[in-house]
Amino acid sequence: MNDRTLSKRLSYLLRHAPHEAGLTLAPGGWVPLAPLLACLGVTRADVQRVVATNDKARFSLRGDQIRANQGHSVPVDLELQPLPPPGVLYHGTHPGALAAIRQQGLTPRGRHHVHLSADPETAARVGARRGQPVVLTVRAGAMHGAGHFFYRSENGVWLADAVPPEFLVQSSAYTGLP
C-alpha cells in the first residue's frame, strides 16, 4: 500500500470507523498500534513514515499507540484544554456553503469541532479542496471574550464548538494561492 493510501486508511479508521478494525478509542483518541498494523497489513515503519511525512500532521505516535489529532466523527474525548486564541483565525470554505454559513455560522457538520487555521494561506488550501476557495476571518478574540472556548490540537489546528455568524467576516474569493 502506498503512503497516500495508508494515510487515507489511517484517517478513516482513526477518525470515523475504529470499530471496522476492532478498535476502541481511549481517552485522548489513542488506540494500540499492533491491532491497527494487523488490520492494515503494514509495518510499524510504514506507519512511522506516514506519521512523520504527513503534510498536515494528522496523526501522533506515543509509544505503542497512535491517534488522529482531530477531525473525528465518532465520540471521543481528545482531552484538549481550552486556550485563549489569537485575535483572528481563518476558515476556508467554498462559495456554495456561504448562504448557510451566513445564516447558521460555522457548525461542525458531523465532526466534533469546527476547524480553524492560524493563517489565511492554510485556510485557502482547505477551501480549495472543493473549488475556488473563500477565506472567512473569525473574530476569535471577540468570540473568546463572549465566553466561547477554543482548543488547539497537537498539529496546530484551532478548534471551536461552532462559530456564530456575528463573529465572521467574509473576504472575497481568496487569490493568494500559488
N, C-alpha and C positions, 0 to 999 in steps of 0.2 A: 504494500500500500504506500503510495507516495505521501509526502509530508502534508500537502494541501488536503488530501482526502482524510488523512489521520486527524488533522486539526478540526475538520468539519465533524468527523465522528466523535471526537472528544467533546466538542461543543454540544453536539446533540445529546449525548449520553449524560454529560455532567450538568447541563443546564435544563434539559427538557424531559429526558426519559431514562433516569438512572435505573428504574425498575427493569428495563429491557436488558440490562447487563447484570441483573440480580443485585444491584447496589442500593444502599440506603444512605442518603446524605446525612452526615453527622453535623453537629453544630459547627458553624463556620463553612459548611458546604463540603467538608472533606470526605473522601472515600479512600479505602485501601487501594493501592496501586495494583497489587497482584491479580485480583479478580478482573480488573479492567484490562490488564495486559492479556489475560487468558481469553477474555471475551473478544478482544480485537485481533488476537493472533499477532501481536507485535512485541518488541522487546522494550525493556526499560530505557535502553539507549535511544530507541526510536522516539519514545515519549519525551525524554530529556531534550533531544534535539528540537522537537516541535515546540516545547515549552520555551526553550532558550531563544529560538529564532522567530517566534510568532510576533509579527509587527505590532499587534495590538496588546500583547502581553495578557492574553485571555486567561491563562492558567498559571497556577502556582504549585510547586512541589515542596513538600515538607517531609523529610524522611521518606517513609514508605507510603505517603499519602499524596493525593492530588485533588485540586479543586478548580472550578471555573471561578474567576474573580467576581463576575456579575453577569446579569442577563438571564437569570433563571425564570422559568415559568412554573416550576414546581415549588411547593412550600419548602423554604429553607431559611434559617437564621444565619446570616453571614457574619454575625457578631461585630458589625460595624458600629463605631461610636459616632454620635453627632459631632460635627465640626463647623466652626464658622466658615462660610465660603468667601471667596474673593468677591469684590463688589459686583462684578458681572461674570456670567458664564454664557455659554453658547449652546444652541441645539440646531442640528442640521436636519432638514426635512425636505419635502418636495412640494411643488405648487398645489398638487391635488389634495394635500392634507390641510391647507391653510384655512379653509372655511370652518372645518370642525375645530381647529386649534383656536380660531378667533372666538368661537362660542364656548368651548369647554376648557381651553388651556391645554397644557400638555398632560396627558394621562399615560400610565404605564402600559396600557393596551395588552394585557395578558402577561406582563412581566411584573417583577416586584417593584421596580422603580423606573422613573424617567432618567435617561442617561444624558448627562451634560458634559460639555468639553470646556477646558480652560482657555482654548484659543479658537478663533473662527476658522482657521485652516482645517483643523481636525473635524469640526462640525460640518464643514463643507464636504469633506471626504465622506462622512457618514451620509449626508443628504444626497450625495451624488450616486449612491447605490441604486436609486430609483429615478434617475434622470437629472435634470437641471436642479442643482441644489438651491435651497433657500436657507439662509442662516438667520436664526432668531436670537436676539440678545435677551438674556434672562437677567432681570434686575435682582440678582441673588442677594446682595447686601440688604436691599429693602425688604425682600421676601423673608430673609432670616430675621430682620428686625420686627417683622409682623408675626413672628412665632413659628415659622416653618423650619423644619430640620433638613440639614444636608449631611451627606456622608461621602467619603471618598474611598473608592475601592483600592486594592493593592496596586493596581496598574494606573492609578491617577484619574480614573473616570469619576466625575462627580455624580451623585445620585440624589434624587428627591422623590418623595411620595407622589407628587404632582406639582404642576406649576400653573397657578390660576392665570387667566388671560391678562389681568391687570399688571402682571409683572413681566410681560413680554413686549418687546419692541421688534417689529419686523423690519428687516432690511430688504432691499430689492434682491433679485436673484444674485447669488454670490458669484463674483467673477474672478476671485483670487486663486482659482485652481490653476495648476501648471498646465 
